[in-house]
Amino acid sequence: MTDKIKAAIEEIRPFLQSHGGDVEFVSFEDGIVNVRLQGACHGCAGAQQTLKLGIQRVLQEQFPDDVKSVESV
């Protein structure tokens, strides 16, 4: 499952990079995907929205039975 999540995040990265940000996969455990927001995304006022409405939404659509939440670490 981890490899599939990493691959999905790779598909999301170009969108974030086009806005000066990036995302790094950290871990997946008990349905929680931990990521590290980087660049313009780190500390951005819209970071929580990017995390929940962007990254989490995409991962939950692709893996509805596996991904419960995405958290920034």
Stockholm file with secondary structure:
# STOCKHOLM 1.0

chainA/1-73         MTDKIKAAIEEIRPFLQSHGGDVEFVSFEDGIVNVRLQGACHGCAGAQQTLKLGIQRVLQEQFPDDVKSVESV
#=GR chainA/1-73 SS CHHHHHHHHHHHHHHHHTTTEEEEEEEEETTEEEEEEEETTTTCTTHHHIIIIIIIHHHHHHCTTTCCEEEEC
#=GC SS_cons        CHHHHHHHHHHHHHHHHTTTEEEEEEEEETTEEEEEEEETTTTCTTHHHIIIIIIIHHHHHHCTTTCCEEEEC
//
